[in-house]
Amino acid sequence: MRVRRVDTAGPPASPGRLAAATVGFVIALAALRLCPLRVCLALAKAGTALTPRPAGAGEAEAILAARDRVARLYLGRSACLENSLAAHLTGVLVRRRFTWCLGCRFAPCEAHAWVEAQDGPVGEEAADRPLYAAIRI
């Protein structure tokens, strides 16, 4: 009996977007592990200032899918803070602007980080648990 592997990460990413996601993920991990948070915020703010076009919903989903493919290969901790900064930096590298948000959600109460495109949060599935942003870049 032959077992077929099912890939659940969505459609295949273009090589350029996958390379940008890899670079963005590595920069995000290095910045969050080695620098104070104010440096990471300044890095994200500089990226936002340099990026001309906001990301549409389809582009945002494609960028997050490429980021998810890269994050699956990382053996360490990769939670919402690392993933959202990696998505933001990947957007900068492909010249699409996201809003990087740090804040919380309730029921249960937890700190959370996410990215927003023009239409709102991208990749967040719990509509019954609203997000409250303390910092938006």
N, C-alpha and C positions, 0 to 999 in steps of 0.2 A: 504494500500500500504506500502510495506516495503522498506526502504531506505538502500542501501548497502554503507558502508564507503569504499572509495578507498584510499589506502595508496600510495602516490607518492614518497616515499623516497627510492625506489629501493629494492633490495633483502634483506631478513632478515640478520642482522649481527649476527655473532657468539657471544655467551655470553662473551667470553674472550675479543673480540675486542670491544664490547659494554661497558664492564667495563673499559677497557683502555681508551676509548673515554670519558667516564664520568670523570675519574680521570684527564685526560689531559685537559678537558674543565674547570674543577674546578681550577686546578693549573694555567691555562692561565688567567682565570678571576681574580683570587686572585693576581697574579703577576702584571697584567696590572693595576689593581685598587689600589694596595697598595705599589708598588715599582716604582722607577724611571725606565725609559726605558733602561738605561745602565745595570740594574740588569736583566731585561727580555732578553736583548741581551746576557748577560753572561750565563744565564740559557739555552738559545737555543744553544749557542756555546758549552757548556758542554755536552748537550744532543747529539749534532752532533759528538763530539769526542768519546762518549761512544757507539755509534751505529755502528755496523760493516757492515751491508748490506744495499745497496741502495734499495729503494722501486721501484718495477716494476710498469708498468701502471695499471695492474689489482689489485695489492695490494693497490696501491695508491687510486684508485677509491673506493675500499672496506673500506679503512680507512676513507676516506672523507664521505662515506655514513653513517658509524657509528657515526662520529662526527656530521653530519647533524641531525641524529635522536636525539642525546643528545641536540643539540642547539635548536631544536624546543620546548623542554620542559622548556627552560629558559625564564622567563618572562621579563627580562631586555634587555638592548641593547647588541646585538651580531652581530657585523659587521665584515668586512674583517680582521681587526687586531686581534680581539679575535678569530675568526674562523681559521685563518691561524696559529696562535701560538698554538691553541688547536690541530690542525692537526699535526703540527710538534711534539708536545709533545706526542700525541697519537702514532705517528710513533716511537718515542724513546721507549715508553713503550712496543710496540710489536716488538722492535728491527729491525725497518726499517728506513732508513735514508731519510729524505727530505731535500731540501734546502729551508730555510725560507727567503723570499724576501720582502723587504720594498722598495717602490718606487712610481712610478706614471704612469699614462696613459693620453693620450691627446684626444681631440675632444669628449666631453669636458674634460678640464684639471681637474684631481682629484688625490688625494693621494690614494694609494692602497697597500695592502699587500696580498701575495699569497704564495703558496708552489709549488716547482718544484720537480718532480721525474727525472729519467734518461732521459725521452723523452721531458721534458719541463714542462710548467705550467700545473697543474692538476686542473680540475674543472673550468677553465676559458673559457667562450664561445665566447667572442668577438674577432675573429681573425683579424678583420679589425682595431682594436684598440690595437696596440702593447704595451707591458709592458716594462717599463724602470726601472731597479733595481738600487737603490742607495746603498742598503746594502744587502748582500747575506751571510747567515749563514747556 
